Amino acid sequence: MTFRSDGERCGGRLYRPDRPADPPLVVLSGGPLGADASVLDRYAERVAAAGYAAFRFDVRHTGDSDGEPRNLLSPSRQRADWEAAIGGLRSRGDVASDRIVLWGTDLAGGTVLDVAADDPRISAVVSQTPIRSGRAYLRSRGLGFLARGGLAGVRDRLQSRLFGPHTIPVVDDGLDDAPLALVETPGAGRRYRELLGDDWENRTPARSLLALVGHTGADAAPAAPTLFVGGTRDDVAPIESVEEAAEPVPNATLVRLPVGHFDPYDGADCEQVVGHGLAFFDAVLDG
């Protein structure tokens, strides 16, 4: 399936159960920073097998969606993509468009909170290992990182029209002497490639840093029931930041799991996370 967001094409997959005829719909996107949402296909398959429809899509600049330069991180564009996807899905007659659940991971884990806060028709939300504020995330890297990142972002904007984007690594894979990488935690490079394959390109335009610095997340909280999932061993989105994101949400459930940041995307930990999500859906959705 495709839809358009600000005139550009976005791609995704709709998973439908054999029954009921008009199942509740779970909309999924996100994944590790700078990656497409293909890691959530396992989630969508499990959700559909449990009797819910699932639409997994790629935001612009990633995966099957259009948008240049590739791998650009733009929280504002990603939010627009979520809203465009939901708007298109509400026109379908083969899903229960009055029972829509949003499931976002990483940066999208924060985006779904903002979208649901402004859309009272959303029935429920799952915010998994959310990065609520890009600014807070980058500040944790230190002032030196922010200074060098700001200079790299300005260089990217100045040179991109003539010479193409100036890029930085998404993840520190040990190949550069002093990488200005978005993610710099032990084993992150290995886990990215295990999840995304060797064809994944470990580069993002440096202006992504400028977009993240300007992203603080909305002040409003969703009224819909919201499940937060965090890992007590997570060194990218620490459990303390997940607890802080959950605190102002009036109808929040927080699940703490003994996992690292990348563990919920595959294996037994993936099954555990999806199991919590399905139990949550069964509890909060009617019919």
C-alpha positions as semicolon CSV with decimal commas, in nm:
position;residue;x (nm);y (nm);z (nm)
1;M;0,000;0,000;0,000
2;T;0,108;0,358;-0,061
3;F;-0,009;0,698;0,053
4;R;0,114;1,054;0,006
5;S;0,258;1,284;0,268
6;D;0,328;1,646;0,169
7;G;0,318;1,532;-0,194
8;E;0,571;1,248;-0,154
9;R;0,496;0,876;-0,171
10;C;0,519;0,660;0,141
11;G;0,507;0,282;0,130
12;G;0,391;0,017;0,373
13;R;0,222;-0,320;0,414
14;L;-0,125;-0,398;0,541
15;Y;-0,157;-0,728;0,729
16;R;-0,512;-0,856;0,770
17;P;-0,639;-1,144;0,983
18;D;-0,874;-1,406;0,839
19;R;-1,141;-1,274;1,072
20;P;-1,316;-1,060;1,188
21;A;-1,424;-0,872;0,877
22;D;-1,350;-0,529;1,028
23;P;-1,068;-0,581;1,279
24;P;-0,918;-0,306;1,495
25;L;-0,615;-0,155;1,324
26;V;-0,263;-0,124;1,467
27;V;-0,039;0,127;1,285
28;L;0,334;0,061;1,330
29;S;0,651;0,246;1,238
30;G;0,993;0,321;1,378
31;G;1,293;0,110;1,458
32;P;1,656;0,189;1,536
33;L;1,756;0,549;1,459
34;G;1,831;0,600;1,092
35;A;1,674;0,273;0,980
36;D;1,353;0,176;0,806
37;A;1,065;-0,002;0,979
38;S;1,128;-0,348;0,831
39;V;1,228;-0,476;1,176
40;L;0,862;-0,439;1,274
41;D;0,738;-0,692;1,018
42;R;0,765;-0,958;1,289
43;Y;0,540;-0,746;1,507
44;A;0,284;-0,696;1,230
45;E;0,270;-1,067;1,153
46;R;0,206;-1,155;1,517
47;V;-0,054;-0,882;1,555
48;A;-0,243;-1,003;1,247
49;A;-0,225;-1,365;1,364
50;A;-0,395;-1,253;1,687
51;G;-0,695;-1,109;1,500
52;Y;-0,595;-0,744;1,453
53;A;-0,512;-0,567;1,128
54;A;-0,165;-0,411;1,116
55;F;-0,024;-0,144;0,886
56;R;0,354;-0,117;0,898
57;F;0,498;0,176;0,701
58;D;0,825;0,356;0,633
59;V;0,850;0,728;0,695
60;R;0,993;0,942;0,419
61;H;1,365;0,914;0,343
62;T;1,372;0,547;0,452
63;G;1,290;0,202;0,321
64;D;1,016;0,181;0,056
65;S;0,921;0,547;0,089
66;D;1,041;0,838;-0,124
67;G;1,237;1,135;0,001
68;E;1,584;1,271;-0,062
69;P;1,840;1,267;0,086
70;R;1,815;0,913;0,212
71;N;1,825;0,832;0,584
72;L;1,739;1,190;0,680
73;L;1,595;1,217;1,033
74;S;1,324;1,481;1,057
75;P;1,083;1,456;1,353
76;S;0,844;1,709;1,198
77;R;0,826;1,521;0,866
78;Q;0,785;1,190;1,047
79;R;0,491;1,327;1,241
80;A;0,332;1,448;0,916
81;D;0,381;1,097;0,772
82;W;0,202;0,939;1,068
83;E;-0,089;1,179;1,032
84;A;-0,110;1,117;0,657
85;A;-0,107;0,739;0,708
86;I;-0,386;0,758;0,966
87;G;-0,593;0,986;0,744
88;G;-0,569;0,744;0,453
89;L;-0,648;0,440;0,663
90;R;-0,962;0,600;0,803
91;S;-1,111;0,599;0,454
92;R;-1,091;0,219;0,427
93;G;-1,398;0,005;0,479
94;D;-1,221;-0,325;0,559
95;V;-1,080;-0,223;0,898
96;A;-1,240;-0,074;1,210
97;S;-1,124;0,282;1,149
98;D;-1,288;0,388;1,475
99;R;-1,048;0,159;1,667
100;I;-0,696;0,264;1,568
101;V;-0,390;0,191;1,781
102;L;-0,052;0,358;1,726
103;W;0,268;0,161;1,795
104;G;0,595;0,350;1,761
105;T;0,951;0,260;1,857
106;D;1,255;0,477;1,929
107;L;1,199;0,825;1,779
108;A;0,854;0,712;1,663
109;G;0,783;0,607;2,022
110;G;0,776;0,977;2,103
111;T;0,598;1,077;1,782
112;V;0,295;0,857;1,854
113;L;0,250;1,033;2,189
114;D;0,235;1,371;2,014
115;V;0,000;1,247;1,740
116;A;-0,239;1,083;1,986
117;A;-0,238;1,390;2,211
118;D;-0,386;1,592;1,923
119;D;-0,619;1,321;1,791
120;P;-0,887;1,212;2,041
121;R;-1,009;0,942;1,802
122;I;-0,698;0,729;1,864
123;S;-0,805;0,432;2,077
124;A;-0,470;0,333;2,230
125;V;-0,095;0,387;2,203
126;V;0,218;0,174;2,245
127;S;0,535;0,376;2,302
128;Q;0,834;0,141;2,292
129;T;1,179;0,260;2,407
130;P;1,073;0,615;2,316
131;I;1,310;0,899;2,239
132;R;1,076;1,172;2,360
133;S;1,307;1,465;2,291
134;G;1,579;1,468;2,028
135;R;1,738;1,762;2,207
136;A;1,759;1,575;2,537
137;Y;1,897;1,269;2,358
138;L;2,179;1,468;2,198
139;R;2,252;1,666;2,514
140;S;2,334;1,339;2,685
141;R;2,628;1,309;2,443
142;G;2,790;1,623;2,588
143;L;2,857;1,980;2,480
144;G;3,150;1,882;2,261
145;F;2,928;1,653;2,057
146;L;2,665;1,928;2,021
147;A;2,923;2,180;1,901
148;R;3,078;1,947;1,644
149;G;2,735;1,824;1,539
150;G;2,609;2,178;1,486
151;L;2,904;2,261;1,262
152;A;2,853;1,940;1,063
153;G;2,483;2,017;1,019
154;V;2,551;2,369;0,892
155;R;2,811;2,232;0,650
156;D;2,558;1,980;0,520
157;R;2,298;2,248;0,453
158;L;2,547;2,475;0,277
159;Q;2,703;2,213;0,050
160;S;2,406;1,985;-0,020
161;R;2,262;2,173;-0,319
162;L;2,591;2,180;-0,507
163;F;2,785;1,875;-0,395
164;G;2,534;1,647;-0,224
165;P;2,484;1,588;0,148
166;H;2,760;1,589;0,406
167;T;2,693;1,273;0,606
168;I;2,787;1,132;0,944
169;P;2,763;0,773;1,073
170;V;2,436;0,665;1,229
171;V;2,621;0,427;1,458
172;D;2,981;0,406;1,573
173;D;3,108;0,092;1,402
174;G;3,475;0,144;1,488
175;L;3,576;0,229;1,132
176;D;3,643;0,600;1,192
177;D;3,901;0,754;1,424
178;A;3,659;1,004;1,580
179;P;3,308;0,929;1,457
180;L;3,034;1,185;1,504
181;A;2,773;0,910;1,527
182;L;2,411;0,935;1,641
183;V;2,441;0,611;1,837
184;E;2,759;0,529;2,025
185;T;2,707;0,233;2,256
186;P;2,899;-0,095;2,281
187;G;2,785;-0,349;2,023
188;A;2,543;-0,114;1,847
189;G;2,707;-0,149;1,507
190;R;2,691;-0,528;1,524
191;R;2,324;-0,525;1,627
192;Y;2,229;-0,283;1,350
193;R;2,374;-0,517;1,091
194;E;2,220;-0,826;1,249
195;L;1,878;-0,662;1,232
196;L;1,905;-0,473;0,902
197;G;2,155;-0,672;0,696
198;D;2,487;-0,578;0,539
199;D;2,316;-0,363;0,272
200;W;2,205;-0,108;0,533
201;E;2,389;0,221;0,481
202;N;2,543;0,358;0,798
203;R;2,513;0,724;0,699
204;T;2,272;1,010;0,766
205;P;2,286;1,370;0,642
206;A;2,443;1,581;0,917
207;R;2,142;1,816;0,911
208;S;1,962;1,535;1,099
209;L;2,147;1,661;1,406
210;L;2,000;2,010;1,360
211;A;1,651;1,863;1,327
212;L;1,695;1,658;1,644
213;V;1,827;1,955;1,843
214;G;1,507;2,142;1,755
215;H;1,285;1,854;1,863
216;T;1,161;1,862;2,221
217;G;0,832;1,673;2,198
218;A;0,491;1,823;2,269
219;D;0,380;1,919;2,619
220;A;0,037;1,758;2,582
221;A;-0,018;1,395;2,678
222;P;-0,249;1,147;2,504
223;A;-0,579;1,074;2,677
224;A;-0,596;0,727;2,523
225;P;-0,468;0,425;2,720
226;T;-0,094;0,412;2,662
227;L;0,150;0,125;2,709
228;F;0,514;0,220;2,763
229;V;0,780;-0,046;2,713
230;G;1,133;0,012;2,839
231;G;1,445;-0,194;2,895
232;T;1,635;-0,185;3,223
233;R;1,956;-0,257;3,028
234;D;1,887;0,002;2,759
235;D;2,181;0,239;2,704
236;V;2,021;0,430;2,414
237;A;1,679;0,515;2,565
238;P;1,744;0,451;2,936
239;I;1,457;0,323;3,148
240;E;1,466;0,649;3,348
241;S;1,376;0,846;3,034
242;V;1,088;0,607;2,960
243;E;0,959;0,651;3,315
244;E;0,979;1,029;3,270
245;A;0,781;1,010;2,945
246;A;0,512;0,798;3,111
247;E;0,470;1,018;3,419
248;P;0,242;1,289;3,270
249;V;0,021;1,043;3,077
250;P;-0,300;0,996;3,278
251;N;-0,386;0,647;3,153
252;A;-0,039;0,492;3,131
253;T;0,093;0,142;3,189
254;L;0,471;0,095;3,212
255;V;0,635;-0,240;3,146
256;R;1,000;-0,272;3,247
257;L;1,184;-0,561;3,083
258;P;1,539;-0,686;3,154
259;V;1,655;-0,619;2,796
260;G;1,893;-0,397;2,604
261;H;1,786;-0,144;2,344
262;F;1,798;-0,370;2,039
263;D;1,678;-0,693;2,201
264;P;1,299;-0,640;2,150
265;Y;1,336;-0,652;1,771
266;D;1,410;-1,023;1,741
267;G;1,416;-1,356;1,921
268;A;1,246;-1,435;2,249
269;D;1,250;-1,072;2,360
270;C;1,050;-0,976;2,051
271;E;0,791;-1,239;2,140
272;Q;0,773;-1,105;2,494
273;V;0,720;-0,745;2,384
274;V;0,454;-0,837;2,130
275;G;0,284;-1,052;2,393
276;H;0,259;-0,753;2,625
277;G;0,121;-0,546;2,339
278;L;-0,146;-0,801;2,251
279;A;-0,253;-0,836;2,615
280;F;-0,282;-0,458;2,628
281;F;-0,498;-0,450;2,315
282;D;-0,726;-0,721;2,450
283;A;-0,772;-0,520;2,768
284;V;-0,842;-0,177;2,619
285;L;-1,019;-0,244;2,288
286;D;-1,384;-0,340;2,272
287;G;-1,486;-0,638;2,065
